[in-house]
Amino acid sequence: MLRLITNRWPYKLFSLAAAALLWLVLVEEPEVSTSILVPVQYRNMPKDLEISSDVRDRIHVEVRGPASKLTPARLDDASVVMDLGFVGRAGERTFPVKDNMHLPGGVALDRAVPAQVRVRFEKRVTREVPVVVRIGSPPRGYEIVSQQVAPGRVRLVGPESRVREVESVETDPVDLTDTDESPKETEEFLVKTYVADPQVRVDGDGRVAVRVQLARIGAAGK
């Protein structure tokens, strides 16, 4: 009996390995489903247009495929890519998610929530607005005599309707309590400006110089 098993054993081992390989090829891997959040990318934005609607940055999708293809590492590159190159003028455009979905090979999209993304485009405009300075309390025993900001106006950039609604920008708070125990008559601070509308931005780095003149209380009128 042992001789029957060991006789020509290399050929028998090869046959066993071939049969196992054939079984792995013929038996399909079970298909499973999962849900993930995928990022939304906007490409080829027209140079003279801006997105004025709220920008969606992620979409919930349900996908299916072999379990080995639905691992976090394999799905890491999944995304929704909106190509805006065909948009030539202001208005609303609707993008079906299924037509703009990028998935790894062997993975299929079952459902997306939302199924569509509507984007509103407006003409890009610029406009200058004044800078409002926010100054804290002066050091103990001192008062503020005057304040200046340079530049006094900054240029805004963004969608036309949103830019028109912004009347001014404000600086970060100027903290005068951080000055020395014996403050100088004139203190200068470099601070950032802030726009409340997230769709509007300040052209440039957004920094302004605030100059504050201080005096001891009662000495300013002498």
C-alpha positions as CSV (number, residue, x, y, z in Angstrom):
1,M,0.0,0.0,0.0
2,L,2.8,2.4,0.9
3,R,4.4,1.6,-2.4
4,L,1.3,2.6,-4.3
5,I,1.3,6.0,-2.5
6,T,5.0,6.7,-3.0
7,N,5.3,5.4,-6.5
8,R,5.9,8.3,-9.0
9,W,5.1,10.7,-6.2
10,P,6.4,13.8,-8.0
11,Y,3.8,13.4,-10.7
12,K,1.1,12.8,-8.2
13,L,2.1,15.9,-6.2
14,F,2.0,18.0,-9.4
15,S,-1.5,16.7,-10.3
16,L,-2.7,17.6,-6.8
17,A,-1.3,21.1,-7.1
18,A,-2.8,21.6,-10.6
19,A,-6.2,20.4,-9.3
20,A,-6.0,22.9,-6.4
21,L,-5.1,25.7,-8.7
22,L,-7.9,24.9,-11.1
23,W,-10.4,24.9,-8.2
24,L,-9.2,28.3,-7.1
25,V,-9.7,29.6,-10.6
26,L,-13.2,28.1,-11.2
27,V,-14.6,28.9,-7.8
28,E,-15.5,32.6,-7.7
29,E,-14.8,34.8,-4.7
30,P,-18.0,35.7,-2.8
31,E,-19.3,39.2,-3.7
32,V,-19.9,41.6,-0.8
33,S,-21.1,45.1,-0.3
34,T,-19.9,48.1,1.8
35,S,-20.5,51.8,2.2
36,I,-17.8,54.5,2.2
37,L,-17.4,58.2,2.1
38,V,-15.5,59.3,-1.0
39,P,-13.9,62.8,-1.7
40,V,-15.3,65.0,-4.4
41,Q,-12.7,66.7,-6.7
42,Y,-13.4,69.7,-8.9
43,R,-11.0,69.9,-11.9
44,N,-10.5,72.4,-14.8
45,M,-12.3,75.3,-13.1
46,P,-12.9,78.1,-15.7
47,K,-10.6,81.0,-15.1
48,D,-13.4,83.7,-15.1
49,L,-16.0,81.8,-13.1
50,E,-16.4,80.9,-9.4
51,I,-18.6,78.3,-7.6
52,S,-21.1,80.3,-5.5
53,S,-23.2,77.4,-4.2
54,D,-22.1,75.4,-1.1
55,V,-19.3,73.0,-2.2
56,R,-19.8,69.4,-1.3
57,D,-16.5,67.7,-0.5
58,R,-17.6,64.1,0.3
59,I,-20.4,61.8,-0.9
60,H,-21.7,58.6,0.7
61,V,-21.6,55.6,-1.8
62,E,-22.5,52.0,-1.6
63,V,-20.3,49.6,-3.6
64,R,-20.0,45.9,-4.2
65,G,-17.3,43.5,-5.4
66,P,-15.0,40.7,-4.3
67,A,-14.1,41.0,-0.6
68,S,-10.4,41.3,-1.6
69,K,-11.1,44.4,-3.6
70,L,-13.2,46.2,-0.9
71,T,-10.4,46.6,1.6
72,P,-9.7,50.2,2.9
73,A,-6.3,50.2,1.0
74,R,-8.0,49.2,-2.3
75,L,-10.8,51.8,-1.9
76,D,-8.5,54.6,-0.8
77,D,-8.3,55.9,-4.4
78,A,-12.1,56.0,-4.9
79,S,-13.4,59.5,-5.7
80,V,-15.9,61.5,-7.6
81,V,-14.2,63.8,-10.1
82,M,-16.2,66.7,-11.5
83,D,-14.7,68.0,-14.7
84,L,-15.7,71.6,-15.1
85,G,-13.9,72.2,-18.3
86,F,-17.1,72.3,-20.4
87,V,-18.7,75.1,-18.3
88,G,-18.5,78.2,-20.3
89,R,-20.8,80.7,-18.6
90,A,-22.6,81.5,-15.3
91,G,-25.6,79.3,-14.3
92,E,-26.4,76.0,-12.7
93,R,-25.0,72.6,-13.8
94,T,-26.0,69.2,-12.6
95,F,-23.5,66.4,-12.3
96,P,-24.7,62.7,-11.9
97,V,-22.4,61.0,-9.5
98,K,-22.4,57.6,-11.4
99,D,-21.1,59.4,-14.5
100,N,-18.2,60.9,-12.5
101,M,-17.3,58.0,-10.2
102,H,-13.8,56.6,-10.1
103,L,-13.6,53.1,-8.6
104,P,-10.9,50.4,-8.6
105,G,-11.3,47.6,-11.2
106,G,-13.8,44.9,-10.2
107,V,-15.8,47.3,-7.9
108,A,-19.2,48.5,-8.9
109,L,-21.4,51.4,-7.7
110,D,-24.8,50.4,-6.2
111,R,-26.0,53.7,-4.9
112,A,-24.8,57.3,-4.2
113,V,-26.3,59.7,-1.7
114,P,-26.9,62.2,-3.2
115,A,-27.2,60.8,-6.6
116,Q,-26.5,64.2,-8.2
117,V,-24.6,67.3,-7.4
118,R,-25.8,70.7,-8.6
119,V,-23.3,73.5,-8.8
120,R,-24.0,77.1,-9.3
121,F,-21.4,79.2,-11.2
122,E,-21.1,83.0,-11.1
123,K,-18.8,85.5,-12.7
124,R,-15.6,86.2,-10.8
125,V,-15.4,89.8,-9.7
126,T,-13.1,92.0,-7.5
127,R,-14.1,94.8,-5.2
128,E,-12.3,97.0,-2.6
129,V,-13.8,97.3,0.9
130,P,-12.6,99.0,4.1
131,V,-10.7,97.3,6.9
132,V,-12.3,97.5,10.4
133,V,-9.7,97.2,13.2
134,R,-10.5,95.2,16.3
135,I,-8.5,96.6,19.3
136,G,-8.5,95.3,22.8
137,S,-8.2,97.3,26.0
138,P,-5.0,99.4,26.4
139,P,-2.5,98.6,29.2
140,R,-3.3,99.7,32.7
141,G,-2.9,103.4,33.1
142,Y,-2.9,104.1,29.3
143,E,-5.5,105.2,26.8
144,I,-5.6,105.0,23.0
145,V,-5.1,108.3,21.4
146,S,-5.3,107.2,17.7
147,Q,-5.2,104.2,15.5
148,Q,-4.3,103.7,11.8
149,V,-4.4,100.8,9.5
150,A,-2.4,100.3,6.3
151,P,-3.7,99.5,3.8
152,G,-7.1,100.9,4.8
153,R,-8.9,99.0,2.1
154,V,-8.3,95.5,0.7
155,R,-9.4,93.8,-2.5
156,L,-11.9,91.0,-2.4
157,V,-12.2,88.2,-5.0
158,G,-15.1,85.7,-5.4
159,P,-18.5,85.0,-6.9
160,E,-20.3,88.2,-7.9
161,S,-23.4,88.0,-5.7
162,R,-21.3,87.1,-2.6
163,V,-18.7,89.8,-3.1
164,R,-21.4,92.5,-3.5
165,E,-22.8,91.6,-0.1
166,V,-19.5,92.1,1.8
167,E,-19.3,95.6,3.2
168,S,-16.0,95.3,5.1
169,V,-13.4,93.0,6.5
170,E,-12.2,92.9,10.1
171,T,-8.8,92.3,11.6
172,D,-7.9,89.7,14.1
173,P,-8.0,91.3,17.6
174,V,-5.1,93.5,18.4
175,D,-4.0,92.6,21.9
176,L,-2.4,95.6,23.6
177,T,-1.8,93.8,26.9
178,D,1.1,92.0,25.3
179,T,3.1,95.3,25.1
180,D,5.9,96.0,27.6
181,E,5.3,97.2,31.1
182,S,6.3,100.7,29.8
183,P,4.5,100.8,26.4
184,K,5.9,102.9,23.6
185,E,3.9,105.9,22.5
186,T,3.3,104.1,19.2
187,E,2.9,100.4,18.8
188,E,2.6,98.6,15.5
189,F,1.0,95.2,14.9
190,L,0.9,93.0,11.8
191,V,-2.5,91.2,11.8
192,K,-4.6,89.1,9.4
193,T,-8.0,90.2,8.0
194,Y,-11.1,88.0,8.1
195,V,-14.0,87.7,5.6
196,A,-17.2,86.1,7.1
197,D,-18.3,84.6,3.7
198,P,-16.2,81.4,3.1
199,Q,-16.7,81.9,-0.7
200,V,-15.0,85.3,-0.7
201,R,-11.3,85.8,-0.1
202,V,-8.9,88.7,0.3
203,D,-6.5,89.2,-2.6
204,G,-2.9,88.7,-1.4
205,D,-1.8,87.4,2.0
206,G,-4.6,89.4,3.8
207,R,-2.3,91.0,6.3
208,V,-2.5,94.7,7.4
209,A,-0.4,96.9,9.7
210,V,-2.2,98.5,12.6
211,R,-0.5,101.4,14.3
212,V,-1.8,102.4,17.7
213,Q,-0.8,105.6,19.6
214,L,-0.9,105.3,23.4
215,A,-0.6,107.9,26.1
216,R,-0.8,107.9,29.9
217,I,-4.3,108.7,31.1
218,G,-4.7,112.4,31.5
219,A,-1.6,113.1,29.5
220,A,-3.2,113.1,26.0
221,G,-4.9,116.5,26.4
222,K,-1.8,118.3,27.9
